[in-house]
Amino acid sequence: MRLLFVHHGFPGQYIHLAKHYAARPENKVVGVGDKANLLRQKLQMPGVELLGYDTPRPETSRGNTYDGHVLQAITTGRVVAHGAEKLKQSGFRPDVVLAHIGWGGAAFLKEIFPEAPLLLYCEFFYRAQGADTGFDPEFPKREGALGARTINAPLLMALDASDHGVTPTKWQHRQFPSVYRPHISVVHDGIDTDVACPAPDAGDEEIVTYVARNLEPYRGFHVFMRAIPEIQRRRPAAKIVIVGADSVSYSPPPPPGETYRSRLLRELDGKIDLSRVFFRGTIPYPEYLALLRRSSVHVYLTYPFVLSWSLLEAMSAGCLVVGSRTPPVQEVITHGKNGLLVDFHDPGELAARVDEALRAKAKLKRLRNAARRTVVDRYDLKRVCLPAQVRLVRDLAAGRLRPASS
């Protein structure tokens, strides 16, 4: 089979699927992504031909962020289409094209490869109400509700050109327009539960963990930080370990020269015992998994937005999770069954729940076991998710899935 993967941050969510097909010599796999990202990762994927593009930086006439996002996506789509045309001229004809809905890369692929089914990775569709927009009034996005509608314009272009879509959770599926939902399958990217597994003995040390790609409001970093003084008052022996970089992935950027970490540390100056708080930055994956295995309580907070892999990896590693009572988390965690839930906006409740989890650690071991079972049963990479992804690609290539435009 000949497969073309297009993702600005390649491999991104395609890491397992691309490796699966690349491991078979009869397949031809091409991966396309932003050149700077590929170089930064020093990416090497045996069996995958890697092609990079330079992401354009168009300027708008008025500096309007609405115009800028749409123009950025369209210009990126043109650049990717130009590269795809050269790939076509070289003789490559994909049986299936797999492309991420974001960044504009999928917009014009159907014009280059009209005969190839286009399988879209549908990560998120923005809503003016009921999701991330307006959820946290402390950190409103400058574009607000108007921006939520505008940012969807390139996504709708990609949806209209696609033959089928895939999204990782039911909640993310519900964010898409109803006309497209019947043509979007819910299949998670998958968690390698054989790798993310519990340690034989987590030990008696009290370790509270928090993990995010970046320390930012979308993942509740500000709420967690504001809970630390009360956690430390209640649990004088607890160590708090925070993993994540000081940039932003989704949240409004802080003022120049500032990070959300520096901002919160300044706000909480004198209220936190920093000798018991450890900022680890970005750490290697094996070290991250080892930390989860030692964790006594793992805190996961998020806006109503894309669900992080880290939550499911923590559950797979047997963590006792205290999570936010927001729809993406509630799809996975049932309070008192396989984890504990709190109001996202309430640092006091978060601190009380962490205290409860630490006090009743032995009693709540059943929650840890149930959390792992949840991931093994529903999100296991090798036995559940990857086989479902492969079936989807196979059925699409064979014409057994209706086009999204039908």
C-alpha positions as CSV (number, residue, x, y, z in Angstrom):
1,M,0.0,0.0,0.0
2,R,1.1,3.5,-0.8
3,L,0.4,6.0,2.0
4,L,0.9,9.8,2.3
5,F,0.8,11.3,5.8
6,V,0.6,15.1,6.1
7,H,0.9,16.7,9.5
8,H,2.5,20.1,10.4
9,G,4.1,18.4,13.4
10,F,4.7,15.1,11.8
11,P,4.6,12.4,13.0
12,G,2.2,13.7,15.7
13,Q,-0.8,11.5,16.1
14,Y,0.4,9.4,13.1
15,I,3.5,8.1,14.9
16,H,2.2,4.6,15.5
17,L,0.2,4.2,12.3
18,A,3.1,5.4,10.1
19,K,5.6,3.1,11.9
20,H,3.1,0.2,11.4
21,Y,3.0,0.5,7.7
22,A,6.7,1.5,7.3
23,A,7.7,-1.7,9.0
24,R,6.4,-3.7,6.0
25,P,8.7,-3.6,3.0
26,E,5.8,-3.9,0.5
27,N,4.4,-0.5,1.6
28,K,5.6,2.9,0.4
29,V,5.2,5.5,3.2
30,V,5.8,9.3,2.7
31,G,5.6,11.7,5.7
32,V,5.2,15.4,5.1
33,G,5.6,18.0,7.8
34,D,7.0,21.5,8.7
35,K,10.7,21.4,7.9
36,A,11.7,23.3,11.0
37,N,9.8,20.8,13.2
38,L,11.4,17.8,11.5
39,L,14.9,19.3,12.0
40,R,14.1,20.2,15.6
41,Q,13.1,16.6,16.3
42,K,16.0,15.2,14.4
43,L,13.4,12.8,13.2
44,Q,14.4,9.4,11.9
45,M,11.7,6.9,10.9
46,P,13.0,3.9,9.1
47,G,10.9,3.1,6.1
48,V,9.3,6.6,5.9
49,E,10.4,9.1,3.3
50,L,10.4,12.4,5.1
51,L,9.6,15.6,3.2
52,G,9.6,19.0,4.8
53,Y,8.0,22.3,3.8
54,D,8.8,25.8,4.9
55,T,5.8,27.2,6.6
56,P,5.0,30.6,5.1
57,R,4.5,33.7,7.3
58,P,2.0,35.9,5.3
59,E,1.3,39.4,6.5
60,T,-2.2,40.9,6.6
61,S,-3.1,44.3,5.6
62,R,-4.4,45.3,9.0
63,G,-2.7,42.8,11.3
64,N,-6.1,41.3,12.0
65,T,-5.7,38.0,13.8
66,Y,-8.8,36.6,12.0
67,D,-7.4,37.4,8.6
68,G,-3.9,36.2,9.7
69,H,-5.0,32.7,10.7
70,V,-7.0,32.1,7.6
71,L,-4.4,33.4,5.3
72,Q,-1.7,31.4,7.1
73,A,-3.7,28.2,6.6
74,I,-4.5,28.9,2.9
75,T,-0.9,29.8,2.1
76,T,0.4,26.7,3.9
77,G,-2.1,24.6,1.9
78,R,-0.8,26.0,-1.3
79,V,2.8,25.2,-0.3
80,V,1.9,21.6,0.7
81,A,-0.1,21.2,-2.6
82,H,2.9,22.4,-4.6
83,G,5.1,19.8,-2.9
84,A,2.4,17.1,-3.4
85,E,2.3,18.0,-7.1
86,K,6.1,17.5,-7.4
87,L,5.7,14.2,-5.5
88,K,3.0,13.2,-8.0
89,Q,5.3,14.1,-11.0
90,S,7.9,11.8,-9.5
91,G,5.4,8.9,-10.0
92,F,4.0,8.6,-6.4
93,R,0.3,7.8,-6.4
94,P,-1.1,7.2,-2.8
95,D,-3.7,4.7,-2.1
96,V,-4.8,6.7,0.9
97,V,-3.9,10.3,2.0
98,L,-4.0,10.9,5.7
99,A,-3.9,14.5,6.8
100,H,-4.4,16.5,10.0
101,I,-7.3,19.0,9.8
102,G,-5.2,21.8,11.2
103,W,-2.7,24.3,9.8
104,G,-4.1,24.2,6.3
105,G,-2.0,21.3,5.0
106,A,-5.1,19.3,4.0
107,A,-6.9,22.0,2.1
108,F,-5.8,21.3,-1.5
109,L,-4.6,17.7,-1.4
110,K,-7.8,16.4,-3.1
111,E,-7.0,18.6,-6.1
112,I,-3.6,17.0,-6.4
113,F,-4.7,13.4,-5.7
114,P,-8.4,13.3,-6.7
115,E,-8.5,9.5,-6.9
116,A,-7.0,8.9,-3.5
117,P,-9.4,8.8,-0.5
118,L,-8.5,11.5,2.0
119,L,-8.7,10.5,5.7
120,L,-8.8,13.5,7.9
121,Y,-7.5,13.5,11.5
122,C,-10.2,15.7,13.1
123,E,-8.6,16.9,16.3
124,F,-10.9,19.8,17.2
125,F,-13.7,22.0,15.9
126,Y,-14.1,25.3,17.7
127,R,-17.3,26.5,19.3
128,A,-18.3,30.0,20.4
129,Q,-20.0,28.4,23.4
130,G,-19.8,25.1,25.4
131,A,-16.1,24.4,24.8
132,D,-12.9,26.2,25.4
133,T,-14.0,29.7,24.2
134,G,-15.2,31.7,27.2
135,F,-14.6,28.8,29.7
136,D,-12.0,30.7,31.7
137,P,-12.8,34.5,31.9
138,E,-9.4,35.1,33.6
139,F,-7.6,34.4,30.4
140,P,-9.9,35.3,27.5
141,K,-8.7,34.9,24.0
142,R,-8.5,38.2,22.2
143,E,-10.5,36.8,19.2
144,G,-13.3,35.5,21.4
145,A,-16.4,34.0,19.9
146,L,-15.7,35.7,16.5
147,G,-12.3,34.1,16.4
148,A,-13.8,30.7,17.2
149,R,-15.9,30.9,14.1
150,T,-13.2,32.3,11.9
151,I,-10.6,29.7,12.9
152,N,-13.0,27.0,11.6
153,A,-12.9,28.3,8.0
154,P,-9.8,26.3,7.0
155,L,-11.1,23.3,8.9
156,L,-14.4,23.4,6.9
157,M,-12.3,23.5,3.7
158,A,-10.5,20.4,4.7
159,L,-13.8,18.6,5.9
160,D,-15.4,19.4,2.5
161,A,-12.5,17.9,0.6
162,S,-12.2,14.8,2.8
163,D,-13.7,11.3,2.3
164,H,-13.8,10.3,5.9
165,G,-12.5,11.5,9.3
166,V,-11.2,10.1,12.5
167,T,-11.2,11.7,16.0
168,P,-9.9,10.3,19.3
169,T,-12.8,10.8,21.7
170,K,-16.6,11.0,21.6
171,W,-16.5,14.5,23.1
172,Q,-14.3,15.8,20.3
173,H,-16.6,14.1,17.8
174,R,-19.5,16.0,19.2
175,Q,-17.8,19.3,18.5
176,F,-18.0,18.8,14.8
177,P,-21.0,20.0,12.7
178,S,-23.8,17.4,12.7
179,V,-23.6,17.0,8.9
180,Y,-20.1,15.7,9.2
181,R,-20.4,13.5,12.3
182,P,-21.7,10.3,10.5
183,H,-18.5,10.4,8.4
184,I,-16.1,10.8,11.3
185,S,-15.1,7.6,13.2
186,V,-14.1,7.7,16.9
187,V,-10.8,5.9,17.3
188,H,-8.2,7.0,19.8
189,D,-4.5,7.3,18.9
190,G,-3.7,4.6,21.4
191,I,-1.7,4.2,24.6
192,D,1.1,1.5,24.8
193,T,-0.1,0.0,28.1
194,D,2.8,-2.5,28.0
195,V,5.2,0.5,28.3
196,A,3.0,2.7,30.5
197,C,2.5,0.2,33.3
198,P,2.5,0.4,37.1
199,A,5.6,-0.1,39.2
200,P,5.5,-3.2,41.5
201,D,5.7,-0.8,44.5
202,A,5.3,3.0,44.3
203,G,6.8,3.4,47.8
204,D,5.6,5.5,50.8
205,E,6.9,8.9,49.7
206,E,4.2,11.5,49.0
207,I,4.7,12.7,45.5
208,V,2.1,14.9,43.8
209,T,2.7,15.2,40.0
210,Y,1.4,17.6,37.4
211,V,2.3,17.2,33.7
212,A,1.6,19.3,30.6
213,R,3.4,20.0,27.4
214,N,3.4,23.6,28.4
215,L,2.6,25.2,31.7
216,E,-0.4,27.3,30.7
217,P,-4.1,28.0,31.6
218,Y,-5.6,25.6,29.1
219,R,-4.2,22.8,31.2
220,G,-5.1,24.4,34.5
221,F,-1.6,25.3,35.5
222,H,-2.8,28.5,37.3
223,V,-5.4,26.5,39.3
224,F,-2.8,23.9,40.3
225,M,-0.3,26.5,41.4
226,R,-2.9,28.3,43.5
227,A,-3.8,25.0,45.2
228,I,-0.1,24.4,46.2
229,P,-0.1,26.5,49.4
230,E,-3.1,24.6,50.8
231,I,-1.7,21.3,49.7
232,Q,1.5,22.0,51.5
233,R,-0.3,23.2,54.6
234,R,-2.3,19.9,54.7
235,R,0.5,17.7,53.6
236,P,3.8,19.0,55.0
237,A,5.8,15.9,53.7
238,A,4.5,16.1,50.2
239,K,6.8,16.8,47.3
240,I,5.3,18.4,44.2
241,V,6.8,17.6,40.8
242,I,5.8,19.7,37.8
243,V,6.7,18.7,34.2
244,G,6.3,21.0,31.3
245,A,7.9,23.8,29.2
246,D,7.4,27.5,29.7
247,S,5.9,28.2,26.4
248,V,2.2,28.1,25.3
249,S,0.4,25.6,23.0
250,Y,-3.2,26.9,23.2
251,S,-3.5,29.7,25.7
252,P,-3.1,33.5,25.0
253,P,0.6,34.3,25.3
254,P,1.6,36.2,28.4
255,P,3.3,39.7,28.1
256,P,6.7,39.7,26.5
257,G,9.5,38.5,28.8
258,E,7.0,36.7,31.0
259,T,5.8,33.1,31.4
260,Y,2.8,31.7,33.2
261,R,5.2,30.1,35.6
262,S,7.0,33.4,36.5
263,R,3.6,35.1,36.7
264,L,2.2,32.6,39.2
265,L,5.4,32.5,41.2
266,R,5.3,36.2,41.6
267,E,1.6,36.1,42.6
268,L,2.3,33.4,45.2
269,D,5.6,34.7,46.5
270,G,6.0,33.8,50.1
271,K,3.0,31.4,50.1
272,I,4.7,28.4,48.6
273,D,7.6,26.4,50.1
274,L,9.7,26.2,46.9
275,S,12.1,23.7,48.5
276,R,9.3,21.1,48.1
277,V,8.3,22.1,44.5
278,F,10.4,20.7,41.7
279,F,10.0,22.2,38.1
280,R,11.5,19.5,35.8
281,G,10.9,21.3,32.5
282,T,10.7,18.8,29.5
283,I,12.1,15.4,30.4
284,P,12.8,12.3,28.3
285,Y,9.9,9.9,27.9
286,P,11.4,7.0,30.0
287,E,12.0,9.5,32.8
288,Y,8.5,10.8,32.5
289,L,7.0,7.3,32.8
290,A,9.3,6.5,35.8
291,L,7.9,9.7,37.5
292,L,4.3,8.6,36.9
293,R,5.1,5.2,38.4
294,R,6.3,6.9,41.6
295,S,3.4,9.3,41.8
296,S,1.1,9.2,44.8
297,V,-1.4,11.5,43.3
298,H,-1.5,12.8,39.7
299,V,-3.3,16.1,38.9
300,Y,-4.8,16.6,35.4
301,L,-6.8,19.7,34.6
302,T,-8.0,20.9,31.3
303,Y,-10.4,23.3,29.6
304,P,-13.2,21.6,27.6
305,F,-10.7,20.9,24.8
306,V,-8.5,18.1,23.3
307,L,-7.8,15.3,25.8
308,S,-4.1,14.9,26.6
309,W,-2.3,11.6,26.1
310,S,-0.7,12.3,29.5
311,L,-4.0,11.6,31.3
312,L,-4.4,8.2,29.8
313,E,-0.7,7.4,30.2
314,A,-0.9,8.3,33.9
315,M,-4.0,6.1,34.3
316,S,-2.2,3.3,32.4
317,A,0.7,3.6,34.8
318,G,-1.7,3.1,37.7
319,C,-1.8,6.7,39.0
320,L,-4.5,7.9,41.3
321,V,-5.8,10.8,39.2
322,V,-7.4,14.0,40.5
323,G,-8.9,15.5,37.4
324,S,-11.1,18.4,36.4
325,R,-14.8,17.9,36.1
326,T,-14.8,18.9,32.4
327,P,-16.4,16.9,29.6
328,P,-13.2,15.5,28.0
329,V,-12.1,14.1,31.4
330,Q,-15.5,12.9,32.4
331,E,-15.6,10.7,29.3
332,V,-12.7,8.8,30.8
333,I,-13.0,9.2,34.6
334,T,-16.0,8.5,36.7
335,H,-15.7,10.1,40.1
336,G,-15.1,7.5,42.8
337,K,-14.8,4.7,40.3
338,N,-11.5,5.1,38.5
339,G,-10.4,8.6,39.8
340,L,-11.5,11.7,41.6
341,L,-12.9,14.9,40.0
342,V,-13.0,18.5,41.1
343,D,-14.3,21.8,39.8
344,F,-11.7,23.2,37.4
345,H,-11.9,26.7,38.8
346,D,-11.6,25.8,42.6
347,P,-8.1,25.5,44.0
348,G,-9.5,24.9,47.4
349,E,-11.4,21.8,46.3
350,L,-8.4,20.6,44.4
351,A,-6.2,20.8,47.5
352,A,-8.8,19.1,49.6
353,R,-9.1,16.3,47.1
354,V,-5.4,15.8,46.8
355,D,-5.2,15.6,50.7
356,E,-8.0,13.1,50.7
357,A,-6.2,11.0,48.1
358,L,-3.0,11.0,50.0
359,R,-4.7,10.2,53.3
360,A,-6.7,7.3,51.9
361,K,-4.0,6.1,49.5
362,A,-4.3,2.4,50.4
363,K,-8.1,2.5,50.5
364,L,-8.2,4.1,47.1
365,K,-5.9,1.6,45.4
366,R,-9.0,0.2,43.8
367,L,-9.2,3.5,41.8
368,R,-5.7,3.0,40.5
369,N,-6.5,-0.5,39.4
370,A,-9.7,0.6,37.8
371,A,-8.0,3.5,36.0
372,R,-5.5,1.1,34.4
373,R,-8.3,-1.3,33.4
374,T,-10.1,1.6,31.7
375,V,-7.1,2.4,29.5
376,V,-6.3,-1.3,28.8
377,D,-9.9,-2.0,27.8
378,R,-10.7,1.1,25.8
379,Y,-7.4,2.8,24.7
380,D,-4.8,0.1,24.4
381,L,-2.6,0.7,21.3
382,K,-1.7,-2.8,20.2
383,R,-4.9,-4.6,20.9
384,V,-7.6,-1.9,20.4
385,C,-6.7,1.3,18.7
386,L,-4.0,0.4,16.1
387,P,-6.1,-2.5,14.7
388,A,-9.1,-0.2,14.4
389,Q,-7.0,2.5,12.6
390,V,-5.6,-0.1,10.2
391,R,-9.1,-1.4,9.5
392,L,-10.3,2.1,8.8
393,V,-7.5,2.7,6.3
394,R,-8.0,-0.7,4.7
395,D,-11.8,-0.1,4.3
396,L,-11.3,3.4,2.9
397,A,-8.8,2.2,0.4
398,A,-11.2,-0.6,-0.7
399,G,-14.1,1.8,-1.0
400,R,-16.1,0.4,1.8
401,L,-16.6,3.8,3.5
402,R,-19.0,6.4,2.2
403,P,-17.4,9.7,1.2
404,A,-18.1,12.6,3.6
405,S,-19.7,14.5,0.7
406,S,-22.3,11.8,0.1
